[in-house]
């Protein structure tokens, strides 16, 4: 039976942040060298949509090599044991797995904050939403990439996806479950931020997560903004966040933290802020990005710094997730802000931002290179001259 509550029963939190919205029960500070805040498990790559930017290159059918239910239970237990509080079950479309409610219930029983990111298709029925609510899901996050059906459905590749996405969000809210919208931004929709924000407010979301496209999976160069376009995007998001009745965060654009910090300091200081250490590096909460407060487990158990940075550091079928996160050279290097290259390495904001390591890898082959879609140039930074090939 579908859940029914009045809109007034759903708590709205009128706060805005450049960081992840912290679910109830999650501590304010975490040691990102010891364990991530977020563990994302790609439970399947099966999905009925054909999205232009899909990092997973999803297909309609599930793989026989997916982690099974018991392996999933063990993975959730290992995530809890290492101290990570939040788990996101993603895909593909997690609703393609019949054991999804059991996975959510198991994680909830362990004390984990369980979030699910289904696709906007009929597979996520109202009855399944109600079942997930009963299992203890803390939040449902749905991707919406345009303020109307025409723009969203064109990007997602299936007519009716927009309407299904709205239905799922409303069904979740009717069950008292927090909801979130994820939006992948590129040249196709960068000018639609305001109407997207209006839609998010209308739907009563707790968080609007804006993804700046990384050229991996199906995503090609045509979906990328230029660096100055990303900067304008982040400035507009900061304007929206100042008054929106929901939190705003970015994925693959950690320089949103720089924009927010600069505004906090009065707008006049560009890289010369009051809150700096003896080396002139901006202090503050560490940003969550690839391998930093963040770990990703693929549908076959591969351990990646993020889904957009598919460099394997092990597999949960043979390796302990906590050990990989804490000690594997890939992860430890990603958490070393002083190992960053180019202008990211010279930037005073490198410890609170760090640039997108996934985009650096996708566009240069080096995960420690500078983020090619950051327009900010640190004061007195001189780029090395390029040698002729």
C-alpha positions, 0 to 999 in steps of 0.5 A: 500500500502506498504511503500517504502523509500531508506535505506539512509532515515533511521536514524542510531544512532551509540551509545551504552548504558547499559540502554534502548534506549531513544526514541525521545521526552522522557526526560533524567531523570525520577522519578521511584518512581512516574512513570515508564519509560515503561508500557507494555500491553500484549494485547493478549496471542494469538500467532501462534508460540510455542516458547520453552521459552514463558512466556505467554504459548501462545495459538492460540486463543484469550481469551474472557476476554481480555481488549477490545478496550474501556478498552484499550483506558482508560488504555492508557489514565491512562498511559499518566496521570501518566507521563509514556512516553513509551508504548509497546504493546506485547503478545502473538502476538499483530497482532492477534487483529484487533484493533491494529492500533486503539490502536496505533493511540489512544496512539500516539494522547495522546502523548505516544511513541507507540511500538509494538512487533509482532510475526514473522508470516504471521499475520503481513502483509506488509499492516498491517505494513504500517497501523501501520506506518500511525497510528504513531507507533514509533518502531517495535520489532521482536524476532530473536533467531538465525542468520539463519533460522535453529536455529531460527525456531527450537527455535520458533517452526514454520518453516518459522518464521525467514523469516517472521521476516526479512520480517516484519523488512524490511517492517517497515524500508521501512515505516520509522519505527525504528526497534529492535531485541529481542533475548532470550539467553540460552545454545542453542545460547550463542555462536552465539552472534557475528553472531547475532550482524552482522545480527542486523547491516545488518538489520539496527536496532536501538536497540538489546535487549538481554533477559537472560531467566527467568524460568517462563511460558514454560521456564525450567532449560534446557534454563538457562545459569550458572552464569559464562556463563552469565558473559561471555555473558555480557562481550561479549555484552560489546565488541560488544556494543563498536563498534556496529552501534546500542544500546545494552541493556539487559532484566533480566540481569541488571548486564550488567550495572555493567559490563559497569560501571566497564569498564568505570572506567578503568577495574581495579576497581571491586566494588571500583569505584570513583562514590560512595556515603558515604556508598560506594554504586555506584551512577549513573542512576537507572537501569530499572528492575521489578517494577523499572521504569517498569510496566506490564499489562496482557491481563486480566488487572492484574498489575505485576512488569513485565511479567517475575514476574507475582505477581499481585498487582491489576487489571486495571479494578478496580484499578488505575495503578498509585496508584498501581505502587506508593503505593502497597507494592510489587512495593515499596519494589522492588524499595528499593535497601536496602531491597535486600537479599543475595549478591545483598543486600551487592553489591555496585552496587545494586542501578544501577543494583539490579539483576533480581527480576523475576529470584530471585522469579522464582528460590527461591520464594522470589523476594528480594533474590539475583539473582542466575545467577550473578557471581559477589561477592562483596568484603569482602562478606561472604555468610551465611552458609546453614543449613541442612534441 
